[in-house]
Amino acid sequence: MGQYLNIGQLILNAAAGYDRKTALEDVHGQKLSYEQLLSGVNTASALLEKEGISGGARVGILAPKSFSYVVFI
């Protein structure tokens, strides 16, 4: 069987190979590169850890559809 990757590992792999390519684009044409996505994920992770929330913890997210929402999931 192949190895299963979590979403964090998938983002890391994509950012390594496609850092400046578009990861997300909204209906208004606003774009977010894999590099920007990884940066946002790292920032979100640091904020959660600062609040005592570590990997594997369950959290609820209440947010409108946006790039920030994607970063936090």
LUMVO-708175 format. One line per 8 residues: number of its first residue (from 1); their letters; for each residue x, z, y of N, C-alpha, C, O. Coordinates in steps of 0.2 Angstrom, whole numbers, plus 5000, padded with zeros to 4 digits. Example, Ala and Ser with C-alpha at 12.3 -4.5 7.8 and 13.67 -1.06 7.14 Angstrom:
REM LUMVO-708175
1> AS> 5066:5039:4972:5062:5039:4978:5066:5039:4984:5071:5042:4983 | 5064:5035:4989:5068:5036:4995:5064:5039:5000:5067:5040:5006
This chain:
REM LUMVO-708175
1> MGQYLNIG> 5004:5000:4994:5000:5000:5000:5004:5000:5006:5010:5003:5006 | 5002:4997:5011:5005:4997:5018:5005:5003:5022:5000:5007:5020 | 5009:5004:5027:5009:5010:5031:5003:5009:5036:5002:5004:5039 | 4999:5015:5037:4994:5015:5042:4997:5017:5048:5001:5022:5048 | 4995:5014:5054:4998:5016:5061:4992:5019:5065:4987:5016:5064 | 4994:5024:5069:4988:5027:5073:4989:5022:5080:4993:5018:5081 | 4984:5024:5084:4984:5020:5090:4990:5020:5094:4992:5015:5098 | 4993:5026:5095:4999:5027:5099:5005:5023:5096:5008:5020:5100
9> QLILNAAA> 5005:5023:5089:5011:5019:5086:5009:5011:5088:5014:5008:5089 | 5003:5009:5087:5002:5002:5089:5003:5000:5096:5006:4995:5097 | 5002:5005:5101:5003:5004:5108:5011:5003:5109:5014:4999:5112 | 5015:5008:5106:5022:5008:5106:5025:5001:5103:5029:4999:5107 | 5023:4999:5098:5025:4993:5095:5023:4987:5099:5028:4983:5100 | 5017:4987:5102:5016:4981:5106:5020:4981:5113:5022:4976:5115 | 5021:4987:5116:5024:4988:5122:5031:4986:5121:5034:4983:5126 | 5034:4987:5115:5041:4985:5114:5042:4978:5114:5047:4975:5116
17> GYDRKTAL> 5037:4974:5111:5038:4967:5111:5035:4963:5116:5037:4957:5117 | 5030:4966:5120:5026:4962:5124:5025:4966:5131:5020:4965:5134 | 5030:4970:5133:5030:4974:5139:5027:4971:5145:5023:4975:5148 | 5028:4965:5147:5026:4962:5153:5019:4958:5152:5016:4956:5157 | 5017:4957:5146:5011:4953:5145:5005:4957:5146:5005:4964:5145 | 5000:4954:5147:4993:4957:5148:4990:4961:5142:4990:4958:5136 | 4989:4967:5142:4986:4971:5137:4979:4971:5138:4975:4971:5133 | 4976:4972:5144:4969:4973:5146:4968:4969:5152:4972:4968:5156
25> EDVHGQKL> 4962:4966:5152:4959:4962:5158:4952:4964:5159:4948:4963:5154 | 4950:4966:5165:4943:4967:5166:4939:4961:5168:4942:4956:5169 | 4933:4962:5169:4928:4956:5171:4930:4954:5178:4928:4948:5180 | 4933:4958:5182:4935:4956:5189:4942:4953:5189:4945:4951:5195 | 4945:4952:5184:4952:4949:5183:4958:4954:5184:4964:4952:5184 | 4956:4960:5185:4962:4965:5186:4965:4966:5179:4962:4966:5174 | 4972:4966:5179:4976:4966:5173:4980:4972:5172:4982:4975:5177 | 4981:4974:5166:4986:4980:5165:4990:4977:5159:4988:4975:5154
33> SYEQLLSG> 4997:4978:5160:5002:4975:5156:5003:4981:5150:5001:4986:5151 | 5006:4979:5145:5008:4984:5139:5012:4989:5142:5012:4995:5140 | 5017:4987:5147:5021:4992:5150:5017:4997:5154:5019:5003:5153 | 5012:4995:5158:5008:4999:5162:5004:5004:5157:5003:5009:5159 | 5001:5001:5152:4997:5004:5147:5001:5010:5144:4999:5016:5144 | 5007:5009:5142:5011:5014:5139:5013:5019:5144:5013:5025:5142 | 5014:5017:5150:5016:5022:5155:5010:5027:5156:5011:5033:5157 | 5004:5024:5157:4998:5028:5157:4997:5032:5152:4995:5038:5152
41> VNTASALL> 4998:5030:5145:4997:5034:5139:5002:5040:5140:5000:5046:5138 | 5008:5039:5141:5013:5044:5142:5011:5049:5147:5012:5055:5146 | 5008:5047:5153:5006:5052:5158:5000:5056:5156:5000:5062:5157 | 4995:5053:5153:4990:5056:5150:4992:5061:5145:4989:5067:5145 | 4996:5059:5140:4999:5064:5135:5002:5070:5138:5001:5076:5136 | 5006:5069:5143:5010:5074:5147:5005:5079:5150:5005:5085:5150 | 4999:5076:5153:4994:5080:5156:4991:5085:5151:4989:5091:5153 | 4989:5082:5146:4985:5085:5141:4990:5091:5138:4987:5097:5137
49> EKEGISGG> 4996:5089:5136:5001:5094:5134:5002:5100:5139:5002:5106:5137 | 5002:5099:5145:5003:5104:5150:4997:5109:5150:4998:5114:5152 | 4991:5106:5148:4985:5110:5148:4984:5114:5141:4979:5117:5140 | 4989:5113:5137:4989:5116:5130:4986:5112:5125:4984:5115:5119 | 4984:5106:5126:4981:5102:5121:4986:5097:5118:4989:5093:5121 | 4987:5098:5111:4992:5095:5108:4989:5090:5103:4983:5089:5102 | 4994:5086:5100:4992:5081:5095:4987:5084:5090:4988:5089:5087 | 4982:5080:5088:4977:5082:5083:4971:5086:5085:4966:5087:5082
57> ARVGILAP> 4972:5088:5091:4966:5092:5094:4960:5087:5096:4961:5081:5098 | 4955:5090:5095:4949:5086:5097:4947:5087:5104:4946:5093:5107 | 4946:5082:5108:4944:5083:5115:4938:5078:5117:4937:5073:5113 | 4934:5080:5121:4928:5075:5124:4931:5072:5130:4934:5075:5134 | 4928:5065:5131:4930:5062:5137:4924:5059:5140:4920:5056:5137 | 4922:5061:5146:4917:5059:5150:4919:5055:5156:4922:5057:5161 | 4919:5048:5155:4922:5044:5160:4918:5037:5160:4916:5035:5155 | 4918:5034:5166:4915:5027:5166:4920:5022:5163:4926:5024:5162
65> KSFSYVVF> 4918:5016:5161:4922:5011:5158:4927:5009:5163:4926:5007:5168 | 4934:5010:5161:4939:5008:5166:4946:5008:5162:4946:5010:5156 | 4951:5006:5165:4957:5006:5162:4959:5013:5160:4962:5015:5155 | 4958:5018:5165:4959:5025:5164:4956:5028:5157:4959:5031:5153 | 4950:5025:5156:4946:5028:5150:4950:5025:5144:4951:5029:5139 | 4952:5019:5144:4956:5016:5138:4963:5020:5137:4964:5021:5131 | 4966:5022:5142:4972:5026:5142:4971:5032:5138:4975:5034:5134 | 4966:5036:5140:4964:5042:5137:4962:5042:5130:4963:5047:5126
73> I> 4959:5036:5128:4957:5036:5121:4963:5034:5116:4963:5033:5110
